[in-house]
Amino acid sequence: MNEKLVKELADKRTKCMVYTRVMGYHRPIESFNLGKKGEHKQRVKFIEKCCSSTNC
């Protein structure tokens, strides 16, 4: 079913630019070399938890 939906909406899809913060500035991942792309995939992402004393 997903493949069928992707084919039906193929003409509406657009390229998505993904940026990451490197050394204090934002940079598109597509400009990374092969080694840097591999390093980016191995990064550990975290989710910041809200503290109970504030309304999040």
Backbone hydrogen bonds, N-H to C=O, Kabsch-Sander energy under -0.5 kcal/mol:
donor,donor_aa,acceptor,acceptor_aa,energy
5,L,1,M,-2.2
6,V,2,N,-2.5
7,K,3,E,-2.2
8,E,4,K,-2.1
9,L,5,L,-2.0
10,A,7,K,-0.8
12,K,9,L,-1.5
13,R,9,L,-0.6
13,R,10,A,-0.9
17,M,15,K,-0.6
18,V,16,C,-0.5
19,Y,17,M,-0.5
20,T,27,R,-2.2
22,V,20,T,-0.6
22,V,25,Y,-3.3
25,Y,22,V,-1.7
27,R,20,T,-2.6
29,I,18,V,-2.9
31,S,28,P,-1.2
32,F,29,I,-2.1
37,K,33,N,-2.3
38,G,34,L,-1.9
39,E,35,G,-2.1
40,H,36,K,-2.3
41,K,37,K,-1.8
42,Q,38,G,-1.2
43,R,39,E,-0.6
43,R,40,H,-0.9
45,K,43,R,-0.6
48,E,46,F,-0.5
54,T,51,C,-1.1
56,C,54,T,-0.8
